Amino acid sequence: MLRLIGRRLLLMIPTLILVSILVFALAEVLPGDVGRSILGPYATQEQVEILNKELGADKPLYERYVSWAVGFVTGDWGVSPLLNIPVRPTVMKALGNSLLLAGFALVIIVPVSIVLGVFAGLRKDSFLDRGITVSSLSMTVIPEFVSGVILLYIFAVWLKWLPVTAIPPDGSPFVDRFYYLILPAIPLMFLELGYIARMARVGTVQVLAMPYIRTAVLKGLPRHRVVFGHVLRNAMVPTVTVIGSQVGWLIGGLVVIETLFVYPGIGKVMVDAAQTHDVVMLEASVLVVAVIYMVANLIADIVVALLNPRIRMGG
Amino acid sequence: MTDDQYRRDYAHHLIERVRTGQMTRRQLLVRASVFGFSLSAAGSMLAACGGDSTSTTPSASASGAPAPVMGGTLSVVIPPSLTDLDPVTIYDQGGIVLISQFCEYLIDLDNTNGLKPKLAVSWSANTDASVWTFKLRQGVKFTDGSPFEAADVVASIDRLVDPKSGSAALAALAGILSPGGTKAVDPATVEFTLDKPFADFPFLVCASSYNTVMLPRTYKGDWVNNPVGTGPWMLKEYKAKQKCTAVKNPTYWGKDASGNQLPYLDQVNWVLVQDESAANLQLQSGAIDLQQQTVFQGSQALFADPNLRVDIYPGSGIREVAFNVTKDPWKKKEVRQAVAYCLDRPAINKALYDGRSNLGFDTFWEPTVFPGNPTPPPRAQDYDMAKKLLADAGYADGLEFTLTFSKYLENPQYAQLIQAQCKPAGITVKLDQLSYEAYYAGDNDVTPWLNAAMTITEWGSRPTPGVYAQAMLLPTSTWSASHWDNKDFNTTFDQYMSTPDEAARTPLATKLSQIQQDDTPILLAFYITQLRTQKKNVFGVQGPGNFYCDLSMAFKTV
């Protein structure tokens, strides 16, 4: 197990280097340049060229990359030329916000969807199974922007039960943040619920058809021991893998929710940076999200290995 | 909302604006006539106004509005600035709105886009409008304690016309004012010697020329960490793309007509929201008091909200549809005219703005927007004329062209309307929609917005026809997407700009308007009125409804 973890951690280094090179190269082909983004469409070309020269944006790509990479690995993540703010605290603060929202959503999504999926699997083809499958799928296909606007209108504008934004006023106790995160978390639940519940259902149905389950039932084990001791443990393997792959998206891909609920998360930081050629901000935020993706997948693999001894033993 | 309801609301809005001194009685008559009210209806509206309010800068208590309430906090929603808050380089709404709260202009704009003294108390020109002398307000101090004097004006303007400063104002001032053209005569007097006569010069250093705020001569940049200005507010906190908080400047020079110290409010909180839907929901939820500028498309629900008031201002923003006259088929003016005759302008106005904007007829000298200018012949949709013009130009069998625009504001809907309205004349319009970044990307000689064959470009309000023409209709214009070069127009424009006397300018304006409309280098189907939305207990917000807004006289009743 330790070798598995060590090998995966080592693999992250070349992956991150490749990602950073790709981001730098892709930022180069985006329309426009940083000087134009800072000065706007009404600045003269002469002004833009002067500024690009000042910022070093006219230097060759590899020169700029090396300069940035050396700074990044030595802890100097630079200053955003667009916003004139230091990159590292900005990215880490946004990451913290995204982790909080994603964590809050996952705490609700994971148990609810697993319980629903397992119930549906245990009662395959019943009214309950069909009800859970159809309703969770229906919620999944609603785009988060649509469900977000509808929820905002009902609960924030009409009923006024919940706040319209996702950040409490300054000075509020930390626990208030969760109250403000309820509304943004619900569209995420809609999106993820159907996906995870379906995986849990399929896993449950497949495990229930296994000979060892039949044996357990025939030898007279109580139903709850069959379910908790044998079914759940084995049915969770594909579900955990899916959850691991969704964590990265929940942290770095929530641009729509962050925009609608005016939430300063890392997804929005990335998109804004890409649109304005803010390469230092873009690189830092992409790399941080890449690390989160890889760590989440590694944790999922570890959990799967713990659930399934054959994987653990390299079988 | 029905037409009758809308007309009633608009009449009420006009009456309120006269009562609160935001509009003169004469301006009410002009606006009422523009919106088709009968003379007797306009007379009734005047009677409802009561008194004889002609002031453009009254205290809020001067008429029927509630007496100002001192103190309190106002929450305002605006889009975030895409860039750092630097008075010299800001160019977008978010940056302009914020900077203009902390820093001030030599000349202010009143609610009808008229000029109003601010840091300059008076200004005058020599006979050909090539030298301008400004007298400055005395007793004004920057928030760092230094006095505001002529040397600060010289430093501020010289900084803007220096290419190294990166100021967006440079292009507007190019060819008119050069480095060294601004001189301090004495601490209270500044003299501008222009590169050429320019009768609209005060408009280039007023609140519609957003970067021309006055900064101390010692200003070195990094404004957010060293905020300074002469305005009614002082920066308390700024978090890029999230929020901005300001507290009142206790030493602000401004007082209202009753002698009350300005500003009335203690604090203003700006919430920076990019998405229009999210901003509207915040307004409707009651979390926000004011939306400084409301975009009509997508905001229709605000008009029906009983807790909100949507004010309408006579803006002059445009969507410039430019024909690049250096490229076929636009080299022939008949083809350009043919497209102009395809447009059903009232239908476009209805579709894009629910009929709230003013119609345009392909000239900047439009009296409904810039009062006092000659009335151009209206251009109604006329397919027979369009087909004849196409045939005259050699396109009897029809025409196909590409229209390039950005996916921004209502540009896509406008492009689709042009496409649909050109079709019956045998004109096929292919739409080339680009992202905002792609549309403005690249050097001036390759960027789509200045080089594509036909484009739609969004322009915020400009205060005079001359400022618009200077920016885009001359061969020397930095932002000429049409690349139009009409010698007669150029010569007449120079005469027009060297003629400060309004009576003498009128025949020149008539000629310029005729040339522009006849040659049709650009289509101007409408001038966009500005919308501002606020809770019904918010009063005293000043400004012409565009990016610029003065909150020094704003207050909230309980």
HADDOCK unambig.tbl for C-alpha pairs under 7 A between the chains (distance, minus, plus):
assign (segid A and resid 31 and name CA) (segid B and resid 437 and name CA) 6.41 0.50 0.50
assign (segid A and resid 31 and name CA) (segid B and resid 438 and name CA) 5.11 0.50 0.50
assign (segid A and resid 31 and name CA) (segid B and resid 441 and name CA) 5.57 0.50 0.50
assign (segid A and resid 32 and name CA) (segid B and resid 437 and name CA) 6.55 0.50 0.50
assign (segid A and resid 32 and name CA) (segid B and resid 438 and name CA) 6.60 0.50 0.50
assign (segid A and resid 32 and name CA) (segid B and resid 441 and name CA) 4.00 0.50 0.50
assign (segid A and resid 32 and name CA) (segid B and resid 442 and name CA) 5.32 0.50 0.50
assign (segid A and resid 38 and name CA) (segid B and resid 83 and name CA) 5.95 0.50 0.50
assign (segid A and resid 39 and name CA) (segid B and resid 89 and name CA) 6.01 0.50 0.50
assign (segid A and resid 39 and name CA) (segid B and resid 166 and name CA) 6.27 0.50 0.50
assign (segid A and resid 39 and name CA) (segid B and resid 168 and name CA) 6.87 0.50 0.50
assign (segid A and resid 40 and name CA) (segid B and resid 91 and name CA) 6.18 0.50 0.50
assign (segid A and resid 41 and name CA) (segid B and resid 440 and name CA) 5.99 0.50 0.50
assign (segid A and resid 42 and name CA) (segid B and resid 168 and name CA) 5.64 0.50 0.50
assign (segid A and resid 42 and name CA) (segid B and resid 171 and name CA) 6.96 0.50 0.50
assign (segid A and resid 43 and name CA) (segid B and resid 166 and name CA) 6.86 0.50 0.50
assign (segid A and resid 43 and name CA) (segid B and resid 167 and name CA) 6.75 0.50 0.50
assign (segid A and resid 43 and name CA) (segid B and resid 168 and name CA) 4.92 0.50 0.50
assign (segid A and resid 43 and name CA) (segid B and resid 171 and name CA) 6.47 0.50 0.50
assign (segid A and resid 44 and name CA) (segid B and resid 171 and name CA) 6.32 0.50 0.50
assign (segid A and resid 45 and name CA) (segid B and resid 443 and name CA) 6.10 0.50 0.50
assign (segid A and resid 45 and name CA) (segid B and resid 444 and name CA) 6.20 0.50 0.50
assign (segid A and resid 47 and name CA) (segid B and resid 163 and name CA) 5.46 0.50 0.50
assign (segid A and resid 47 and name CA) (segid B and resid 164 and name CA) 6.27 0.50 0.50
assign (segid A and resid 47 and name CA) (segid B and resid 166 and name CA) 5.32 0.50 0.50
assign (segid A and resid 50 and name CA) (segid B and resid 164 and name CA) 6.60 0.50 0.50
assign (segid A and resid 82 and name CA) (segid B and resid 83 and name CA) 4.91 0.50 0.50
assign (segid A and resid 82 and name CA) (segid B and resid 84 and name CA) 5.94 0.50 0.50
assign (segid A and resid 83 and name CA) (segid B and resid 83 and name CA) 4.98 0.50 0.50
assign (segid A and resid 83 and name CA) (segid B and resid 84 and name CA) 4.19 0.50 0.50
assign (segid A and resid 84 and name CA) (segid B and resid 84 and name CA) 5.79 0.50 0.50
assign (segid A and resid 156 and name CA) (segid B and resid 285 and name CA) 5.98 0.50 0.50
assign (segid A and resid 157 and name CA) (segid B and resid 281 and name CA) 6.90 0.50 0.50
assign (segid A and resid 157 and name CA) (segid B and resid 284 and name CA) 5.96 0.50 0.50
assign (segid A and resid 157 and name CA) (segid B and resid 285 and name CA) 4.18 0.50 0.50
assign (segid A and resid 164 and name CA) (segid B and resid 282 and name CA) 6.13 0.50 0.50
assign (segid A and resid 164 and name CA) (segid B and resid 285 and name CA) 6.81 0.50 0.50
assign (segid A and resid 259 and name CA) (segid B and resid 275 and name CA) 6.53 0.50 0.50
assign (segid A and resid 260 and name CA) (segid B and resid 275 and name CA) 6.72 0.50 0.50
assign (segid A and resid 260 and name CA) (segid B and resid 278 and name CA) 5.22 0.50 0.50
assign (segid A and resid 261 and name CA) (segid B and resid 278 and name CA) 6.84 0.50 0.50
assign (segid A and resid 262 and name CA) (segid B and resid 273 and name CA) 6.39 0.50 0.50
